Amino acid sequence: MDNQPDRLRGKPAAGLPVIRGARWFETENRPVVLRIECPLTFDETVAALYGAVEAGDMASDEDLGGSVAVTLLIKGLPALRERAEKIRLDERSAAVESPAFLALCRQRVAALIRQ
């Protein structure tokens, strides 16, 4: 079975969408726009979401990008790399806590990358 997210592993993810508006910032009388470009791999982007957000935090591309950006800023790139490796190891030993949510994270990141 062809699994699109599996083919994207190890490839750099696209730049995160522009983050703007009241969801992320208080915008009264001062427009704020944030764009983060970081060379995250597909697995690192998934790791920024899995275990850190809920499904509603990935509803739109801006929500997904904002969630990844916040996790990256709080945890740092080394922590995302470690988390991605832990997810790989957990999958090998069938120890993933929420396989369905991990699959959803991968689907959302794959959809973002394909744009």
Secondary structure, DSSP 4 states (H G I P E B T S, - for coil): ---HHHHHTTSBPPPPPPEESTTTS--TTS--EE------BHHHHHHHHTTT--GGGGSSHHHHHHHHHHHHHHH-HHHHHHHHHHHHHHHHTT--S-HHHHHHHHHHHHHHHH-
